[in-house]
Every structure is written in structure tokens, then in C-alpha cells.
Amino acid sequence: MRLTVSLLLSVSLFGCVDAGLCEPIASTTLDQVPATLSATGLYAAGSSSVLAANVKAYRPRFELWADGAEKSRWILLPPGTRIDTANMDFWQFPQGTKVWKEFRVDGKRVETRLMQKFGAGREDWLLVSYLWAEDQADATPVPEGVEGALGTTHTVPSAEDCQACHAHVASHVLGFAAIQLNHDAPAGELNLAALVAADLLTEAPTTSLEIPGTQTEQAALGYLHANCGNCHNQARIDNEAKLRCENPLSGTDLLLRVGKLGSTKETPTYDTTGHFAQAPFSSLAKRVARPASEEGSMPPLGRSTVDQAAVDTLNAWVKEQAK
């Protein structure tokens, strides 16, 4: 099955989706996309539920809000390969890596996203979503996206929207890195310790990865890292994609970094937004609280409802800082 999709990005770094705010990224061809999800290597032969033997589950410590949908994540690393972790914040994955993310609404599988490293280059990633059939027998690719998938309020993103989130960071993969995987995990599920033990990383972390601050500060930093940092960061790649946008708050950096976790004030989040009781952070918290239908709501993609728990956390943090 041959699918060709022109991926044009128009997302400002403060999240406004509006034509002309950003330089477009280069057109990308999704070539030879498997016609069904079961043919991507996620499942054992003849199954649409039993995982293939070399596919491993994982979960990030801080999750991206998706209207409360249940999610599962899996990764496949080609045998005999390791992840290049020379830059501990932006891992580089070997050619042949595949990453999946499944979304369930009311227990029903609605969408599974696939990221596949098809070449050796840093940008050689294929991103496409699969929509599950009503009978849950299998899923098929929908590169143009789908609103109200399977009669739910869930929106399956287009390949263009996938790029809008993933192409801002050098690793492309979000949620599978040192800080996000530094937590306890059930047996059989990958985390940082399991990756180190299995010798799947070229280098192991040598500094502490603990998130600093109070419980509220940790939750706020983690939320901003997972939900905002992929766009709002000062390590954006400057390559063929040319993701440079007009942004009055261009100094915003909400992505946590290994080696900058000694204290809350040492994090890029604190350093680049100033004291959080003041304008930049207060404005950001208000944007997260806005309904998705309102201009300037945050995040601008992948949600239709407000993450009230996140709003409460951010407001609590603002109050803590104001004291």
C-alpha cells in the first residue's frame, strides 16, 4: 500500500495553529506503509492482540493528556542494536526501530500510532495512525486523520499533526528517554534500569535523574515537560524541517534536561519563564485551563477537553511560588 502525504507544519512555538506562522517542513513520503496494523510487527503472526515476542511494553513517568483515554505503549529494537545515548536528553534510535501507542476509549481500541525509523538519518521517521475497525479485528492507516473516531470524541491525528509534535525534538520519539523512564516498572516492562541491565544503551546516565522540588513542583515540572516541552524548548533542531516560528515568548523552555535537575531553579523551566507567579507562567497555566475551542488553548493538538488535574497542579504551583 503506497501512501503519499505532504507534511506542512503551521504551529507557532506557543501553540497557536495558524497558517503562515512557521516555515513549512519538507514534504515527506510515507512509502510502503503496511495495509494493516497486524502487519507492522506489533503482534504475533495471525493475531491482533498477542504481542510479538520481541516487542516490549513501556510507559513514561509523565503522560501526555489525551482526554482521559487509556493508553498502552510498545517498542521494538532490532536485534543486536543499541540506542545512541551520547546526548542523554535526545536519544538516537537505530534504523528499524518501531514504536506504537494504543488509545482506548471506554475499553475499546480506537487508534494505534506507529513511528518507524526507516533510514539511518536523524529525520528518517515514518509517522502514521491506524484506525481500529468496529469489530476490533484489525486497524488500517488513516494518514489524513479522523474526527469522532468510532463514534467517540477521540480525534485521530493526521500525519501532518504527528509531525507538528514530534519534529521539534532531535530524537523524534517522545516519552522514551532517561528522565521519562526513570521510575519503577512491572516485570517485563522496560524502564531505564531494564535498558541499562540489558545493555541496550550506548551510555548509562551518570547524574541524578530525580525531579527536584516538592510533590507539587515535581508534578508541575513533569506535566509541562510531557505536554509542552516538545514544542517549547530551546534545543529545537535547525535542519531541513526549519521549525522556526514567530513567537513573542521565544525564550520559553519547558523541557527538563539531564544535568539540570539539582533544584527547581536549575531547571530550564524556571530559568526561562522567570518567577512563576509572574506573567509567563501564569499565562501558560491559564492557557491550559482554556477549552480546546478557544484561541490560545494549550496544548493545541490532541485534546478536546481540559485536563483539570493539570490545571489544579499548575495553579497550586503558582500559589506556592507566590508565597
N, C-alpha and C positions, 0 to 999 in steps of 0.2 A: 504494500500500500504506500503510495507516494503522496506526501502532503507538503505543499509549499506555502509558507506563511511569511509575510513581510512583517517584521517586528519593528514598530516605530514607537519610541518612548516619548511620552509627554507628561512627565510628572515632576513638579518642582521639588526641590530638596526639603521644602517644608510641607510637602504632601499635597499640594493643590494639583488636581488633574485638569489640565487645560492646554489646548493645543498651542504650540509656539513657545512654551516656557523653557523647553530643553532642546538641545540639538538631538536629532534622531540618531538612533544607533543603526549600525549597518544591517541590511536585510540578511536574514538567516534562513536557510532551507532545512526543514525537517524532512530528512530523506530516509526512506525505508523504515518508517515508524511501524512497529508491529500492529496488525489489524485488530488484535485483542489484547487485553491486559494479561491474560493467561499465557500469551506468547512472549512476554517480556522477560521471563526468567524468575518472576516473583514466586510462582507456585510450582509444586511438583507436577510432573507430567500427568495430564488428564484431570487435574484438579483446579478449582478456583477458590480453594480455601486452605489447603495444606501447603505450607511454605516449602520452597526448595531447600535442600539440605545446606547449601552454602549461604543462605540469606539469614541475616541476623537482625533481631529487633533492637531498638534503642529508643530513648526518649530524652529530650533536653530538660535541663532543670527548670528553665523558664519557657513557657509556651506562648506561641502566637495566638491571640484571641481570634476565634472563628465562630462567633455567635453561639458558643457553647457546644459546638459539635464535638463528638468523641473522635479521637484520632489515634492511629497506630502508625509507626514508622519502622522502616526496614532499610538495610543497606547490604549491598553485595560488593565485595572487593575481589578482583581477580586473584586466583591462587598464586602465591609466591610474590605478591606485591605488597608495598607498604605505602602509607600516606606520608608525604613530604611535610614534615612539621618544623622545618627550619625557621619559618615565621609562625610562631605558636598561635597567633591570632587568626591567621588566614591560611589554613591548611590547603595543600595542593594534592588532588586526588589522582591516582593512576588511571590511565586510559582503560576503559572497560568498566569503571565504577558505575553502579546503578543505585539510586536512592528512590524509595517510594514513600508516599504519605497518604494514608486512607482516612476518609472522612465519613462518619456515620451520624445520621440524624434519627433519633428515636430507635436506635438499634439497627437501622437499615443502612447498608452500604450505599453511598450516593456517588462518591468520587474517589479516585485514586490518582495521585500525581506521580509522574515519572521524571526523574532527572538522570540523564545518561551521559557519561563522558565518552564521546565518540572519537576524540583525537587527542594528540599529545599537548596541544596548546592550552593555555590558561582559559581561553574563552570557548573551547570546543565542547560546549554543553548543549544537549538537546533537552528542552523542557516542554512537556505536553501533559494534559489532563485526560483521564479516561472516565467516561460516564457509565455507571452501572446500569444494566438492564433491570426492568421491573421485576423479573423473576430471579434476579441475583445470580444468574448463571455465569455471566462474564461482563466485561466492560469494554467499550470502544472509544477511540480517541476523538476528542472534540476540540480541535485547536482554536476554534472561534469562541469557545466558552458557551455556557448555558445558564440562563437565569431561571430561578424556580425549579431546580433540578428535581425530578421525580416527584413533583407536587409539593416540595418543601420550600422554605425560604432560602435555601442554600444556593449560592451562585458559584458555578464552576468557572474559574478564571480562564481567559484566553491565553494563548502562548505569549502574546504581547504583554499581558498583565503579569505573567510569571517573570518575564524579563525585567519589568519595572521594579520588582522587589529584589531579585537575585543578582542582577548585573551590577549593582552598586558596590559589591564587595569582591575582592580578588579571588576568594575561594568559591564563589557562587553558591555553595551549599550553606544553608543557614541552620543553626541549631546543632551541628555536628562538629564541635571544636572543643578545645581544652576547658574553657570556663563552663560551657553548657553541659559538658559530660562529666564534670567533677561532682558526682553525687553517688550515693548508694544505688544499686540496681539489683533486681531479682536475678537468680541464677539463669544463665543463658542469654541475658540481655546485655548488650555492650554498654560499657561506660569507660571512663578514662583509664581506670585501673585495669580493666579487662583488656583494653587495647595495648597497654604497656606490657602486660603479662604475656600476651600473645605475640609480642614483637611486631606489631602492625604499624608502629610509628617510627620514623627515622630518628627522632629525638624525643626524649621524655621531658616534661616540664621540670624546671629546676627551681622555680619560685612558687610561693604560696598562691593558690587559686581561690582562696576563701574570699567571699564577697564581704567587704567591710561594713561597719555600722550596726545600728540597731536592727531589730527584726523588720521594722517599717522601712528603714533605709535600704536594707537588702532587697526587700520585695519591690520597692520603687525602682532601684537601680536595675534589677532583673527584668522588670516589666519593660522599661524603656530600652534596655539592651535588645530584648527579643522582638519587640513590636515596633520600635522606631529607629534603632541604631543602624539597620541595614541601609536606610536612606540618609539619615542624619549622622554622618561621620566624616572626619577629616582625613580618612585613609582611602577615599574613593579612588578607584582605578582611573587612570587617564590613558586610555588606549583607543582602539578602534571604535568602541562604543561611545566615547566622548560624552560621558554623563556629567556635563557641566551645565548647571541651570541657574537662572536668575533667582536669587534668594536673599532677602534682606537680613536674614539671620544665618548667614553662611558660616558663621563660626560655630554653629551648633554641632556638638559631637556627643551622641548618646550611646556609643558603642564601648563597652568595657574592654580593657586591654590587660593581657598578662603582663605583669611587672609594674602595673599602676593600680594595685589593689591594697596598698599599705594602709590607707584610710579613705574615708568618704571623700575628703577634699582632694585626694590624689587622683581620683578617677577623672577621665575626660569629661564625664557628665557634669560634675561640679565645676571643673575648671573652665568649661566653655559656656556655661549658662549663667555663671555668676552665683550670687546667693539666691537660693531657691525661693525665698519669699518675694523676690523681685520679679520684674516683668517677664523675662523669657520663660522661666519655669512655670510661673502662674498661668501664662498664656497657653503653654503646652498642655497643662492639666485641664484647662477649660476646653481645649480642642478635643481632648479625649472624651470629655463629657458630652460633646455635641452629637446629636443624632446623625447618622450617616448621610441623611438627605440634606443637611445643612452645609453650606460652603465652609471650607476650612476645617472640617471634622478630621479627627485622627484616630487610627490610621485611615487613609483614604480608600484603600482597596481591601477586599476580602472580608468585609463585615457589613451587616445591615442594622445591627443592634449595638447598644453601648455596653461595654464591659464595666458594670457598676462596681465590681470588686476592685478593679484597677483604679477607677475614679476615686473610690474611698481611700485607697492606699496612697495615691498621689496627693490628695487633699490633706491626709494625715501627715504626710512628709512636709508639705508646705507649712503646716502649723508647727511641726517640730522645729523647722528651721527658723520660723519667725520668733520662737522663744529665745 
